[in-house]
Amino acid sequence: MKLSVSNIAWDNAELEDHLKLLKDLGCDGVEIAPSCIWKEPVNAADEDVEKLKNLISKYNLQIPAFQALLFTRPDLYIFGDNEKRQDTVRYLKMLIGLAGRLSVRTLIYGSPSSRKVGDKPYNECYQIAIEVFRELAAEAEKYDTIFCIEPLEHSMSDFINTSDEGYRLIQDVGHPNFGLHLDARAMCELKENFQSVFQRYGSIIKHFHVGDPELSPPGYTGRIDHSLIGNALINSNYNGYVSIEMRRGFGNSKEVVKNAVKYVREKYFLSGDTGNAGF
């Protein structure tokens, strides 16, 4: 497995300092929330995109994923009327194109407000989602990247909560460029069995987030047993990125990143027993 840290952990003005830190810590990549780099990512100038690509390459890092895809567009929604849905698809396609220019491996679709079912018929929304994600997967294929669904806990979303539901959607979409992203925090809140999930779906998981509730650093709350999760992941056939997802606000960002990387290396890159973990 490989290790990365999301750029939501620091201020963008300190990006290069943190890229150097990640290199010095032996990390493999930096996950990018595009809205942390640009006010409106799809309007990023070509020279700015190239500048970012060269800067990250300077430190021999990859970009394993884009996250927070619709942060700048809370108005977008896949289950609205056809016009709104097409606007959403069009915007996500532009992000896929941006990801392609930066050689990003995956795009993580969480964006709970954009996939709210509410009082609409669930099966109708599910069929709409299949068509939307097929179209986005076909676009991702053009850019050699993978568009991923992120199952979210019930408190955040009413569409695709469990790993099993995510797997079923991937099977129904039926496109190799549509994959599964999982999150340790969400899986814990859903009380999923990590060993079982990783054994069944390890080969189709394309990206994995590690963190604690409220985007706090891994291990910060003590509510998640990362040793059990890490051991279950190690003993599966997952060989992708383990990416630290944590927000700013927990002290000096460099020290927080150092401590988080050390902690995750200890918990996710050593073998041992597996089992349930969480809340």
C-alpha positions, 0 to 999 in steps of 0.5 A: 500500500501507499500513503498520502495526506489530503491538502485540507490539512494545511493552508494553501499558502503553505502548500510547497512546505507541506509537499517537501514535508511529505517527501521527507516523511516518505509519503507517496502522494498528496490528495487534492481538494481542488477548491483548496487550490483554486477559488473555482477549479474548473476555471483554473488557467492552463499555466496554473494547472501546469505549475501545480503539476510541476510543483508536485512532481518536484517532490516526487509525489503522485496525486492519488485522488481529488476530493470535495468535488462539489464544494464550490457548487452546493447548487448542483444535484443529480436527482433534480430536474433534467436541466439541473442533473445535466449541469451537475454532470457537465461540471463533474466532467470538467473536474474529470478533465482537470484530474486527467491533466494532473494525472490524478488516479481517482475522483472521490464522489461524496458530496452528500447534498448533491445526492439527497433522495429525500421524499423521491422514490428511491428506486427511481433515483437509483436508476438515475444514478446508474445512468449518471455514473455510467456517463461519468465513468465513460468520461473518466476512461478518456482521461485514464482515471476512475470516478469513485462512489463514497458510501456515507453514514446515514447522518450524512446521506440517504443514498449509498450508505454501506459498502455492500450498497456501494458494491451493488451500484458498481456492479449495476453501473458495470464500467471499469472506470467506476470504483469504490472508495471507503472511509474508516470513519464512515465504516465505523459509524455504520458498524461494518465488519472491516475484515469481511468488507476488505476480504470481499471488496479489496480488489475493487476498492480504489482509495481509502480514507483514514481519519477520526470523527469530524475530520480530526487526525487519526487517533485523535478522538480514541473512538476508532480502533485503527489497529484493527482496521489497519490489520484487516486492510493489510490482510486483504488484497487491497494495494492502493492508497491509504490517505489521511483525511483531516482538517486544519485546526489541531495545532501547527499543521506540520507537526499534526501531519508528522504525527498523523503520518507516524500514527498511520504508518504504525497502524496501517503498515504492520500486520496483526489480528483483524476484527471489528472496530469503531464507535 
